[in-house]
Amino acid sequence: MSLDRLFDGRQRSEIEVADVFVDRKPFIEAFDNAVSALRGHTASAASAPVQRRNLLVFHGLGGIGKSRLIRRLEQRFGGGEQPESLRLSGRVDFDDQGFIDTENLLIALRAAVGCGSRHWPAFDLAFTVYWERAHPGEPLGKAIVRDSGLRRLNGVLDLPGQIDTTIDALLGPIPLAGLARRTVAILVTRAQDKIRRDRLLSKCPGLADILQTEDPADQLPYLPALLSWDLASRKAEKPTDVVFFLDTFERIERRPRLSGGPEDQLARLIYLLPNVLFVAAGRDRVDWGDRHHPAIHYSGPNYWPALAAESPGSPDAGLHLPPHRHMQYQLHGLADSDADVYLRQRLTLGGEPAIGAAIRRSIIAASGGAPLYLELSAQYFDQLSAAGGVPAPEQFGATFAEMVIRVMRDLDRAERALLRAASLLQNFDADLLRAAVPTVVDSTIGRFMKRPIVQTRDTGWLRHSIDEYVRNAVREHDEDTDDAWSAQEWRSTALRVISYLGSALEDEAKDPTTADRSRLTEAFVAAGLLTIEAGQVPDWLYDLAYGLRLRHFTSVLADTAHWPVSADSPTGAFVLTCRGIAERDYGNRATSLELLEGASEHSALAGDDSGYASLFIRHRLGKALEECGRYADAEQMISQVASADSRLRTTAQKDLAWVRWLRGDGRLLESWARANRHSSLGFHRGQALDLLGQHLLMQGEFEEAAQCFRDLLGDAELEEAGIVRDTAWRHLGMVLAWSQPLAAISVLDRAVEVNTELGVKVGVAQTFIFRGVALTGFAPAEEVATTITEGERRLAATGGSADRWMVLFARLFHELIDPTPSGALAAAESLITHVIEADCHPGLAEIAQKWLAVRDLTPRVAVVPGEQWTDRDRALAGWEAILRERLLLRRPPLTHEGAAQA
């Protein structure tokens, strides 16, 4: 008898509980065949045949034993006697949303192979360049430690040291922390030199091209091909088998299918690693081999013939096909003989089966072979025996739901309360249950956590769960128990859990940009889904949603679209808000505005006109109105928040100052920015520097404006957090494009990298416009015009018109420098008309008038002096000087090399 059973109140039962896995022979044979086939597959992605057979899929209903199967296969693979082959493996569970990110999945893969060999030169070289471009200034080790899902993986904490050792061996010591754009260029140059000199690396297809790809978002999808090449090289020296297990695969499949989305990226990763066997377990069969899906680049029978449906009408298609022909299997219930073996071995008494033959027959007949049903029945038998009863056949053989209720009835009252609380959540831990049911003592919680019904996860923050089928049965049939919870008790428990999650994240909420990713995302999803039960959304959840946006976890916000809520509920308004924030970051401004207007309407209908949620929604709506060019409406909306007594007040006052500045009154903005540029609050400090820099640029103070953005980039706290990298780089490039065009090009290159990596489409569009300004007078007129037009096209694709003035201003400058008087006059009149009609930047009209005077031209549209100037004459003189200097300082066309030298 185990000590747990001795001291948990069940000492009257001498039944022993064993961990049993009933041999699923066809599926184990399929795995063994796939591993054997893999051993002979040494080709890398570039040299392998187009058709892939390196994804083995097991799919079936919940509770059928998929996760248990792949854990058993992982143990079997790791424990196999293969002296002639090195065996490396890893496993991730997509229930942890962090691994839906391709970057995290690649880190997990590299950590897995690193357990057998520390040296993967092609991949490590390219990954180092990628990391420094995508995460400037952030050490890989620090990012891993901040992600509880990553840091629990075997070998991952040793990974940064392995990669550093590889780079030092290949290139010599290079300081990799806090790299600037110039240092990344040096790293790439050294790497290219090494490739030319190294006979092995020079043969790696695509390595040099991937290193030269400046957009990290374009680099990332091809990094697996380099790991594949490294593995092929290693296999040539020593046979090496690599198997990577992917659990809860339906988390990927049930997301929106988008080009470049998680499923597309995962299919690409698996395809580019043909010498790694991936074993996936999920509820749905994988349809990549059935036909070509436009959103999945590598899809269709030409790529995945072994995944295609052999016989769509047959649930066990492929089980009897020749070896290696089929790579997709549906798990069914256990055969009666295997189910009987399971029940006989699961509970024993004196070495003999504790469950009698009659009861076993009753259980098996009702189970359909479902391992979860068998487990519940065994647990029920154990409970009855521990209580001193003699289980009878008629007590078994009920439906699954009835079986869950019977298990519930035979728990004590406190454990039933814990089971109900746990059924509210996808994941939980002991501390959460303690908060959910505060009347239950710790010993009862400990006993409940040891119940077989409670499953333990390998990763994530909340490490325990209960099967979804059990959770649903508890919720749907609780009324059949004697002490069923009322609707109010369910709601009160949900509110206590929400409160606990808010308290647990108190420290992270202060600075979400440095918080643990798993904690943020799990708490957000758990609390968000609980609001459906509770009927109200806590204030902190709105703040957390925006914190996730600051951390660039936009996909988590977008996933709220799939929550089962009605649009007119409080949670519905919250979901619309989250989706609006996500669409804004995806660059879809018009869609963002529409969603936030819907959230505001629902908030008003709910009668919440003055609460925090209403103020939060109005604030985000005001920003959306501003970004869509509706400045008067934006000012009205944001002013309501700025005048209310809430923690949004300071931020809203800043945004109000910004909108008024856009409309021509910069006094409030300059006052706010100068007062907060040295704030102890990093986010306010960063915003103040950014806004002050833009204000000074409009005033013609180019040097001081550039210094603001340099200070912003030099702020280690903000740079590491990644809060303002996207705006700081492109705004510095914007200033330099006017005043120091030679220096602007390299800065704008960096701005493109950062904005692309963060998915800021508007920012990428703006960099094209500013590049056109920098090239004006140096590059051929056609190239300048094409560059500005590309920026215009990208801006239009975002659905907003707020930045239209940038295009018109840049085009006017270009027309004045490359003399086409009629074009310059038309461009000036378009700009003047736009700023008048859009009610924005009236000072631009005066600059246009000043510039036209330099070329002896007069606009036919009247220009009215505005209030945008701190010193009108000084500002206009500064902008006039910019035009005159560019006319005088014409030089040969700019090149990247020339820009770098400058």
TAQUITA-V875295 format. One record per residue. PHI is phi in radians with two decimals (none if undefined). PSI is psi in degrees with one decimal (NA if undefined). BURIAL is + if it has 24 or more other C-alpha atoms within 12 Angstrom, else -. Layout:
phi = {PHI	PHI}
psi = {PSI	PSI}
burial = {BURIAL	BURIAL}
This chain:
phi = {none	-1.28	-1.11	-1.01	-1.24	-1.19	-1.84	-1.80	1.59	-2.08	-1.18	-1.28	-1.69	-1.79	-1.22	-1.69	-1.86	-2.00	-1.49	-2.01	-2.18	-1.41	-1.12	-1.58	-0.98	-1.06	-1.34	-1.18	-1.12	-1.07	-1.15	-1.06	-1.12	-1.15	-1.14	-1.10	-1.13	-1.12	-1.07	-1.51	-1.71	-1.90	-1.21	-1.51	-1.04	-1.30	-1.96	-1.33	-1.02	-1.06	-1.29	-1.96	-2.36	-1.95	-2.14	-1.84	-2.07	-2.06	-2.31	2.97	-1.10	-1.07	1.46	-1.53	1.80	-1.16	-1.08	-1.11	-1.12	-1.25	-1.15	-1.14	-1.13	-1.10	-1.12	-1.11	-1.15	-1.23	-1.70	-1.21	-1.52	-2.35	-1.06	-1.49	-2.44	-1.45	-1.99	-2.22	-2.63	-2.68	-2.62	-2.27	-2.08	-1.23	-1.11	-1.53	-1.10	-1.05	-1.45	-1.26	-1.33	-1.00	-1.07	-1.12	-1.14	-1.14	-1.08	-1.10	-1.11	-1.12	-1.13	-1.13	-1.26	-1.20	-1.24	-1.89	-2.63	-1.50	-1.99	-2.30	-1.08	-1.12	-1.13	-1.07	-1.10	-1.22	-1.15	-1.09	-1.11	-1.01	-1.08	-1.20	-1.34	-1.40	-2.33	-1.03	1.47	-1.87	-1.11	-1.03	-1.06	-1.19	-1.12	-1.16	-1.09	-1.35	-2.01	-1.14	-1.18	-1.22	-1.21	-1.52	-1.27	-1.11	1.49	-1.28	-1.20	-1.51	-1.10	-0.98	-1.14	-1.06	-1.16	-1.04	-1.09	-1.07	-1.13	-1.07	-1.18	-1.42	-2.02	1.52	-1.05	-2.34	-1.15	-1.76	-1.47	1.17	-1.12	-1.69	-1.00	-1.08	-1.26	-1.06	-1.07	-1.11	-1.05	-1.14	-1.09	-1.10	-1.11	-1.14	-1.09	-1.11	-1.08	-1.14	-1.51	-1.61	-1.10	-1.32	-1.12	-1.12	-1.59	-1.37	-1.11	1.49	-1.07	-1.10	-1.15	-1.14	-1.10	-1.38	-1.22	-1.42	-1.53	-1.07	-1.14	-1.46	-1.27	-0.92	-1.10	-1.80	-1.08	-1.01	-1.09	-1.29	-1.12	-1.10	-1.16	-1.01	-1.16	-1.08	-1.11	-1.20	-1.09	-1.14	-1.59	-2.63	-0.95	-2.38	-1.83	-2.16	-2.19	-2.17	-1.76	-2.16	-1.70	0.93	-1.10	-1.14	-1.10	-1.42	-1.17	-1.61	-1.50	-0.97	-1.52	-2.17	-1.08	1.46	-1.37	-0.99	-1.21	-1.07	-1.14	-1.19	-1.05	-1.13	-1.05	-1.15	-1.10	-1.43	-2.16	-1.16	-1.69	-2.03	-1.56	-1.80	-2.05	-1.94	-2.23	-2.78	-1.40	-2.00	-1.22	-1.52	-1.76	-1.05	-1.58	-1.28	-2.80	-1.40	-1.82	-0.95	-1.43	-2.08	-0.99	-1.68	-2.56	1.92	-1.11	-1.18	-1.67	-2.23	-1.08	-1.36	-1.73	-1.17	-1.20	-1.30	-2.62	-0.93	-1.47	-1.78	-1.20	-1.98	-0.96	1.69	-1.11	-1.95	-1.34	-1.02	-0.94	1.28	-1.30	-2.09	-2.21	-2.44	-2.34	-1.65	-1.48	-1.91	-1.11	-1.15	-1.08	-0.97	-1.14	-1.21	-1.07	-1.17	-1.05	-1.02	-1.17	-1.20	-1.59	-1.11	-2.15	-2.25	-2.40	1.11	1.50	-1.92	-1.01	-1.35	-1.54	-1.15	-1.07	-1.13	-1.19	-1.06	-1.10	-1.12	-1.13	-1.12	-1.09	-1.60	-1.42	1.13	1.39	-1.25	-1.00	-1.12	-1.15	-1.06	-1.13	-1.07	-1.14	-1.13	-1.12	-1.11	-1.05	-1.09	-1.10	-1.10	-1.16	-1.14	-1.41	1.64	-1.50	-2.01	-1.00	-2.08	-0.97	-1.22	-1.45	-2.19	1.62	-1.37	-1.18	-1.03	-1.07	-1.12	-1.15	-1.08	-1.13	-1.13	-1.07	-1.06	-1.07	-1.60	-1.42	-1.30	-1.02	-1.18	-1.21	-1.09	-1.11	-1.15	-1.12	-1.09	-1.07	-1.13	-1.24	-1.33	-2.23	-1.25	-2.47	-2.76	-2.50	-1.13	-1.11	-1.15	-1.12	-1.09	-1.27	-1.21	-2.23	-1.16	-1.42	-1.53	-1.40	-1.07	-1.10	-1.20	-1.08	-1.08	-1.14	-1.12	-1.12	-1.57	-1.08	-1.01	-1.19	-1.60	-1.76	-1.92	-1.62	-1.51	-2.32	1.62	-1.49	-1.52	-1.61	-2.20	-2.70	-2.21	-0.92	-1.02	-1.13	-1.19	-1.02	-1.11	-1.14	-1.08	-1.17	-1.34	-2.13	-1.03	-1.10	-1.43	-1.61	-1.22	-2.00	-0.94	-1.35	-1.38	-1.01	-1.18	-1.21	-1.08	-1.15	-1.10	-1.13	-1.05	-1.14	-1.15	-1.17	-1.04	-1.09	-1.08	-1.09	-1.09	-1.18	-1.13	-1.75	-0.99	-1.21	-1.10	-1.11	-1.18	-2.61	-1.12	-1.26	-2.03	-1.40	-1.20	-1.09	-1.09	-1.09	-1.09	-1.23	-1.14	-1.15	-1.10	-1.16	-1.08	-1.16	-1.08	-1.19	-1.20	-1.12	-1.13	-1.25	-1.37	1.35	-2.70	-1.94	-1.23	-1.03	-1.14	-1.24	-1.12	-1.11	-1.14	-1.01	-1.25	-1.10	-1.11	-1.13	-1.13	-1.47	1.14	-1.67	-1.08	-1.08	-1.13	-1.18	-1.12	-1.16	-1.09	-1.04	-1.74	-1.24	-1.40	-2.24	-1.56	-1.14	-1.63	-1.55	-0.97	-1.18	-1.06	-1.11	-1.12	-1.08	-1.06	-1.13	-1.06	-1.15	-1.10	-1.11	-1.13	-1.11	-1.08	-1.25	-1.36	1.55	-1.73	-1.17	-1.12	-1.13	-1.02	-1.06	-1.06	-1.15	-1.24	-1.13	-1.12	-1.09	-1.13	-1.10	-1.18	-1.11	-1.17	-1.12	-1.34	1.41	-1.73	-1.64	-2.21	-1.25	-1.09	-1.03	-1.08	-1.15	-1.06	-1.11	-1.09	-1.09	-1.15	-1.15	-1.04	-1.14	-1.14	-1.09	-1.10	-1.24	-1.71	1.45	-1.70	-1.21	-1.11	-1.13	-1.12	-1.06	-1.10	-1.17	-1.24	-1.10	-1.11	-1.31	-1.14	-1.62	-1.49	-1.55	-2.66	-1.28	-1.46	-1.04	-1.09	-1.12	-1.14	-1.12	-1.13	-1.17	-1.14	-1.06	-1.13	-1.11	-1.14	-1.12	-1.04	-1.51	2.01	-2.04	-1.72	-1.11	-1.15	-1.16	-1.08	-1.10	-1.14	-1.14	-1.19	-1.27	-1.97	-1.19	-2.02	-1.05	-1.30	-1.49	-0.98	-1.16	-1.13	-1.08	-1.12	-1.12	-1.10	-1.10	-1.15	-1.20	-1.13	-1.06	-1.18	-1.12	-1.14	-1.06	-1.08	-1.41	1.37	-1.64	-1.19	-1.13	-1.18	-1.11	-1.07	-1.14	-1.01	-1.28	-1.17	-1.07	-1.11	-1.24	-1.46	-1.31	-1.01	-1.09	-1.32	-1.12	-1.15	-1.25	1.29	-1.17	-2.14	-1.04	-1.12	-1.31	-1.09	-1.13	-1.29	-1.29	-1.12	-1.07	-1.11	-1.11	-1.18	-1.03	-1.46	-1.72	-2.42	-1.02	-1.11	-1.37	-1.22	-1.05	-1.16	-1.14	-1.20	-1.02	-1.16	-1.09	-1.09	-0.99	-1.15	-1.17	-1.20	-1.06	-1.53	1.29	-1.57	-1.11	-1.07	-1.09	-1.08	-1.05	-1.10	-1.11	-1.14	-1.13	-1.18	-1.10	-1.05	-1.10	-1.11	-1.37	-1.02	1.57	-1.99	-1.60	-0.98	-0.99	-1.13	-1.14	-1.08	-1.06	-1.13	-1.12	-1.13	-1.13	-1.12	-1.08	-1.09	-1.09	-1.18	-1.11	-1.06	-1.18	-1.41	1.51	-2.07	-2.10	-1.11	-1.75	-1.02	-1.05	-1.07	-1.07	-1.16	-1.16	-1.12	-1.15	-1.08	-1.03	-1.08	-1.16	-1.35	-1.39	-1.69	-1.01	-2.45	-0.87	-1.16	-1.15	-1.10	-1.15	-1.13	-1.13	-1.11	-1.18	-1.11	-1.12	-1.09	-1.07	-1.11	-1.17	-1.25	-1.22	-1.47	1.05	-2.52	0.75	-1.07	-1.10	-1.11	-1.11	-1.22	-1.10	-1.04	-1.11	-1.12	-1.13	-1.06	-1.08	-1.07	-1.75	1.02	-2.11	-2.24	-1.22	-1.53	-1.84	-1.17	-1.99	-1.81	-0.98	-1.88	-1.96	-1.39	-1.69	-1.39	-2.45	-0.99	-1.10	-1.14	-1.12	-1.17	-1.13	-1.12	-1.25	-1.13	-1.10	-1.04	-1.12	-1.12	-1.12	-1.21	-1.16	-1.45	-1.74	-1.14	-2.37	-1.05	-0.94	-1.21	-2.25	-1.07	-1.16	-1.13	-1.12	-1.13	-1.11	-1.13}
psi = {135.5	155.4	-36.0	-46.1	-28.6	-38.1	6.2	21.1	7.3	31.7	-12.9	-18.4	129.0	15.2	134.1	137.7	126.7	150.3	111.4	134.7	115.6	129.0	111.4	81.6	-47.2	-36.3	-35.5	-38.2	-40.3	-40.4	-46.9	-40.2	-40.7	-39.5	-41.7	-42.2	-36.1	-35.0	-32.8	-2.3	103.7	-7.5	145.5	-179.4	-36.3	-25.6	-3.8	154.8	157.4	-40.8	134.9	144.2	38.0	16.4	114.5	124.6	131.2	122.3	155.3	175.7	159.9	142.4	3.3	-9.7	23.9	-50.8	-40.0	-37.2	-48.2	-27.5	-39.4	-40.9	-37.4	-43.4	-41.4	-42.7	-44.7	-28.1	1.1	145.3	101.3	73.6	-24.8	-1.2	137.0	131.4	125.3	138.7	161.1	167.2	138.5	156.5	118.8	-1.9	-25.1	110.4	-18.7	-30.8	-3.5	-19.9	122.9	-36.2	-46.9	-38.0	-39.0	-40.0	-41.6	-41.4	-46.1	-36.7	-37.5	-48.0	-24.5	-16.8	-18.2	-28.2	133.6	-9.2	107.3	76.6	-48.0	-46.9	-47.0	-38.6	-50.8	-37.2	-36.2	-45.1	-44.8	-48.0	-42.0	-30.0	-40.5	-30.0	63.0	128.8	-5.2	112.6	143.4	-40.8	-37.9	-39.0	-38.1	-45.3	-31.1	-7.2	104.3	-25.6	-43.3	-46.5	-12.4	-7.6	144.6	124.5	-5.4	-31.3	-21.7	-9.3	-48.2	-40.1	-38.6	-46.9	-41.2	-41.4	-41.7	-46.2	-42.1	-40.6	-35.2	-44.3	-8.4	163.6	129.1	126.4	117.3	-8.5	133.4	36.9	140.2	174.4	-41.4	-39.8	-34.0	-41.0	-41.1	-42.7	-44.4	-41.3	-45.6	-40.5	-42.1	-38.8	-41.7	-40.6	-41.5	-34.8	-24.4	116.9	-33.2	-50.8	-31.5	-18.7	-1.7	112.2	129.1	-9.2	-49.9	-40.2	-40.6	-38.6	-36.7	-15.0	113.5	-20.5	112.4	-27.9	-28.3	-25.8	-44.9	-46.6	-18.6	-3.3	-35.3	-31.7	-33.0	-37.7	-36.9	-41.1	-42.9	-43.2	-39.7	-40.9	-39.0	-40.3	-29.2	-26.7	-41.2	130.2	127.9	123.8	129.4	123.2	132.1	126.1	136.9	107.7	158.3	51.2	-22.7	-19.1	-29.2	-47.0	-29.9	8.2	161.7	133.0	102.3	144.9	126.0	-0.6	-178.1	-42.0	-41.1	-44.7	-39.3	-42.3	-39.5	-44.6	-46.5	-40.4	-38.7	2.5	62.8	-18.3	14.0	131.7	123.3	130.6	114.5	142.9	125.7	175.1	-24.0	146.7	151.4	125.1	17.8	-30.2	-6.5	-46.2	172.4	127.6	122.6	-32.3	-8.8	109.1	-50.6	86.5	157.8	160.7	-21.3	-27.7	-40.6	63.1	-30.6	-7.2	-10.3	148.8	118.0	-37.6	93.3	-29.3	-7.9	120.5	-20.8	34.5	132.9	-12.1	-28.2	16.3	163.0	153.8	141.6	-6.2	-37.2	138.1	21.0	125.2	138.0	128.9	128.8	-179.6	158.0	147.1	154.2	-39.7	-40.5	-38.8	-38.1	-40.2	-43.4	-49.8	-35.6	-34.1	-24.6	-45.8	124.5	155.2	111.3	30.4	-4.4	158.5	129.6	-31.3	119.5	162.6	-39.9	-43.0	-39.1	-42.5	-39.8	-43.0	-47.4	-38.8	-33.5	-13.3	-28.2	15.4	8.4	119.5	-35.3	-40.0	-42.5	-41.7	-44.3	-41.0	-41.2	-39.8	-41.1	-42.4	-44.4	-40.4	-44.8	-42.2	-41.2	-28.8	0.1	2.1	170.2	102.4	141.5	153.1	-34.6	-12.6	-1.7	167.7	12.6	176.8	168.8	-47.1	-43.0	-34.3	-40.6	-43.9	-37.7	-41.2	-42.6	-46.0	-30.9	0.8	157.6	170.3	-39.8	-41.8	-32.8	-39.2	-39.8	-39.7	-41.4	-44.9	-43.2	-29.8	-12.2	-14.8	150.4	-37.9	154.5	174.4	-179.2	-39.7	-38.5	-42.9	-35.1	-39.3	-34.2	-39.4	78.2	-14.8	-10.0	136.6	160.6	-37.2	-35.4	-40.5	-43.4	-40.0	-41.7	-41.3	-20.3	-4.9	141.4	-23.6	-20.4	122.1	150.4	131.7	156.7	-27.0	177.4	175.6	-55.5	108.8	2.3	155.2	167.4	140.7	141.8	-36.7	-38.6	-43.7	-45.3	-40.4	-39.4	-45.3	-43.7	-25.0	15.2	-32.0	-15.1	-5.1	158.8	-29.3	39.7	144.9	144.4	167.6	-36.7	-35.9	-39.2	-43.8	-43.0	-39.9	-42.7	-41.7	-37.5	-39.4	-42.3	-43.3	-41.7	-44.7	-39.2	-41.2	-39.0	-26.6	13.3	-44.9	-42.9	-34.1	-27.4	-32.1	80.0	-16.1	-17.6	10.7	165.5	126.5	-44.7	-42.0	-44.8	-50.8	-42.3	-42.0	-39.0	-48.7	-44.7	-50.6	-38.8	-45.5	-31.9	-25.1	-23.5	-41.1	-40.9	-26.0	13.4	151.8	124.7	153.3	-39.5	-23.9	-33.5	-42.3	-39.3	-38.1	-44.2	-32.9	-38.0	-36.0	-41.1	-31.7	-0.1	34.5	52.1	-34.8	-31.8	-40.0	-41.3	-30.8	-15.7	-17.8	-20.2	4.1	141.8	73.8	155.0	147.0	-26.1	8.0	163.0	-39.0	-32.4	-43.2	-38.1	-44.0	-43.5	-37.7	-46.6	-43.4	-37.0	-42.0	-42.4	-45.1	-33.5	-43.7	-26.1	-4.0	10.0	79.0	-40.9	-42.5	-41.1	-46.0	-44.3	-43.6	-42.2	-32.7	-39.0	-41.4	-41.3	-40.8	-44.7	-35.9	-41.3	-40.5	-30.3	-2.5	13.6	81.7	-17.8	-4.8	171.3	-41.4	-44.1	-42.2	-41.0	-46.6	-42.5	-38.8	-48.7	-35.0	-41.3	-42.2	-38.5	-39.3	-42.7	-43.3	-16.8	9.4	11.2	74.3	-40.8	-43.7	-38.7	-44.5	-42.2	-43.9	-46.5	-32.4	-30.6	-38.7	-38.2	-26.8	-7.7	154.1	90.3	170.4	-5.5	-7.8	-47.2	-45.6	-40.9	-36.5	-37.3	-45.8	-33.8	-42.4	-38.6	-46.0	-41.1	-34.9	-42.9	-33.5	0.0	-1.4	103.5	5.4	-46.5	-39.1	-45.5	-40.1	-46.1	-44.2	-43.6	-32.2	-24.9	2.2	-17.4	23.2	147.0	-16.8	112.6	-40.5	-42.8	-38.8	-44.4	-43.1	-40.3	-44.5	-41.4	-46.3	-39.2	-39.8	-41.7	-38.5	-44.7	-34.5	-45.8	-31.0	1.5	13.9	74.9	-41.9	-46.3	-36.2	-46.1	-36.9	-35.6	-44.8	-31.5	-40.3	-38.8	-44.7	-26.1	-8.3	102.9	-38.1	-44.4	-37.6	-43.5	-37.7	-21.3	16.3	-43.8	13.6	-40.6	-46.8	-38.4	-45.6	-45.0	-30.5	-33.5	-42.8	-35.3	-46.0	-47.8	-28.3	-33.0	-46.1	-30.0	70.3	-32.2	-39.6	-19.9	-33.5	-47.9	-35.5	-41.5	-32.2	-44.7	-37.4	-39.7	-44.8	-52.5	-46.3	-34.4	-44.6	-35.9	-2.8	24.6	90.7	-39.4	-42.5	-42.2	-42.6	-43.3	-35.7	-32.3	-40.5	-46.0	-33.6	-38.8	-39.7	-46.3	-35.8	-17.7	126.4	-11.4	-46.1	162.4	145.5	-36.7	-39.6	-41.7	-48.1	-41.1	-40.4	-46.0	-40.4	-36.4	-40.8	-40.4	-43.4	-43.7	-36.8	-44.3	-33.4	-18.9	-13.3	5.7	160.0	7.5	-28.6	15.3	-33.8	-32.4	-44.2	-48.1	-38.1	-45.1	-40.5	-38.7	-45.4	-44.8	-44.2	-30.8	-32.3	-42.7	97.5	109.7	84.1	-42.1	-37.4	-40.9	-42.5	-42.6	-40.4	-41.6	-43.8	-34.3	-43.3	-47.2	-44.7	-41.7	-48.2	-29.1	-47.7	-35.8	-8.9	48.1	149.4	58.9	-23.8	-26.1	-33.8	-39.1	-37.2	-43.4	-42.4	-40.9	-43.2	-43.0	-35.8	-34.3	-33.4	17.1	41.3	150.2	125.9	147.8	0.6	131.3	139.2	124.2	124.9	137.9	-170.0	22.3	-8.8	140.7	-42.6	96.7	-49.8	-42.3	-42.1	-47.2	-33.9	-38.3	-42.0	-33.3	-39.9	-36.0	-46.1	-47.2	-40.0	-40.0	-33.5	-36.0	-32.1	40.7	137.3	174.7	160.7	141.0	143.7	163.6	-36.7	-42.3	-39.8	-40.9	-40.7	-38.7	NA}
burial = {-	-	-	-	-	-	-	+	-	+	-	-	+	+	+	+	+	+	-	+	+	+	-	+	-	+	+	+	-	+	+	+	+	+	+	+	+	+	+	-	+	+	+	+	+	+	-	-	-	-	+	+	+	+	+	+	+	+	+	+	+	+	+	+	+	+	+	+	+	+	+	+	+	+	-	-	+	-	-	-	-	-	-	-	+	+	+	+	+	+	+	+	+	+	+	+	+	+	+	+	+	+	+	+	+	+	+	+	+	+	+	+	+	+	+	+	+	+	+	+	+	+	+	+	+	+	+	+	+	+	+	+	+	+	+	+	+	+	+	+	+	+	+	+	+	+	+	+	+	+	+	+	+	+	+	+	+	+	+	+	-	+	+	+	+	+	+	+	-	+	+	-	-	+	-	+	+	+	+	+	+	-	-	+	+	-	+	+	-	+	+	+	-	+	+	-	-	-	-	-	+	-	-	+	+	+	+	+	-	+	+	+	+	+	+	+	+	-	+	+	+	+	+	+	+	+	+	+	+	+	+	+	+	+	+	-	-	-	+	+	+	+	+	+	+	+	+	+	+	+	+	+	+	-	+	-	-	-	-	+	+	+	+	+	+	+	+	+	+	+	+	+	+	+	+	+	+	+	+	+	+	+	+	+	+	+	+	+	+	+	-	-	-	-	-	+	+	+	+	+	-	-	+	+	+	+	+	+	+	+	-	-	-	-	-	+	+	+	+	-	-	-	-	+	+	+	+	+	+	+	+	+	+	+	-	+	-	+	+	+	+	+	+	+	+	+	+	+	-	-	-	-	+	+	+	+	-	-	+	+	+	+	+	+	+	+	+	+	+	+	+	+	+	+	+	+	+	+	+	+	+	+	+	+	+	+	-	-	-	-	+	-	-	-	+	+	+	+	+	+	+	+	+	+	+	+	+	+	+	+	+	+	-	+	+	+	+	+	+	+	+	+	+	+	+	+	+	+	+	+	+	+	+	+	+	+	+	-	-	+	-	-	-	+	+	-	+	+	+	-	+	+	+	+	+	+	+	+	+	+	+	+	+	+	+	+	+	-	+	+	+	+	+	+	+	-	+	+	-	-	+	-	-	+	+	-	-	-	-	+	+	+	+	+	+	+	+	+	+	+	+	+	-	+	+	-	-	+	+	-	+	+	+	+	+	+	+	+	+	+	+	+	+	+	+	+	+	+	+	+	+	+	+	+	+	+	+	+	+	+	+	+	+	+	+	+	+	+	+	+	+	+	+	+	+	+	+	+	+	+	+	-	+	-	-	-	+	-	+	+	+	+	+	+	+	+	+	+	+	+	+	+	+	+	+	+	+	+	+	+	+	+	+	+	+	+	+	+	+	+	+	+	+	-	-	-	-	+	-	-	+	+	+	+	+	+	+	+	+	+	+	+	+	+	+	+	+	+	+	+	+	+	+	+	+	+	+	+	+	+	+	+	-	+	-	-	-	+	-	+	+	+	+	+	+	+	+	+	+	+	+	+	+	+	+	+	+	+	+	+	-	+	+	+	-	+	+	-	-	-	-	+	+	+	+	+	+	+	+	+	+	+	+	+	+	+	+	+	+	+	+	+	-	+	+	+	+	+	+	+	+	+	+	-	+	-	+	+	+	+	+	+	+	+	+	+	+	+	+	+	+	+	+	+	+	+	+	+	+	+	+	+	+	+	+	+	+	+	+	+	+	+	+	+	+	+	+	+	+	+	+	+	+	+	+	+	+	+	+	+	+	+	+	+	+	+	+	+	+	-	+	-	+	+	+	+	+	+	+	+	+	+	+	+	+	+	-	+	+	+	+	+	+	+	+	+	+	+	+	+	+	+	+	+	+	+	+	+	-	-	+	-	-	+	+	+	+	+	+	+	+	+	+	+	+	+	-	+	+	+	+	+	+	+	+	+	+	+	+	+	+	+	-	+	+	-	-	-	+	-	-	-	+	-	+	+	+	+	+	+	-	-	-	-	+	+	-	+	+	+	+	+	+	+	-	+	+	-	-	-	-	-	-	+	-	-	-	-	+	-	-	-}
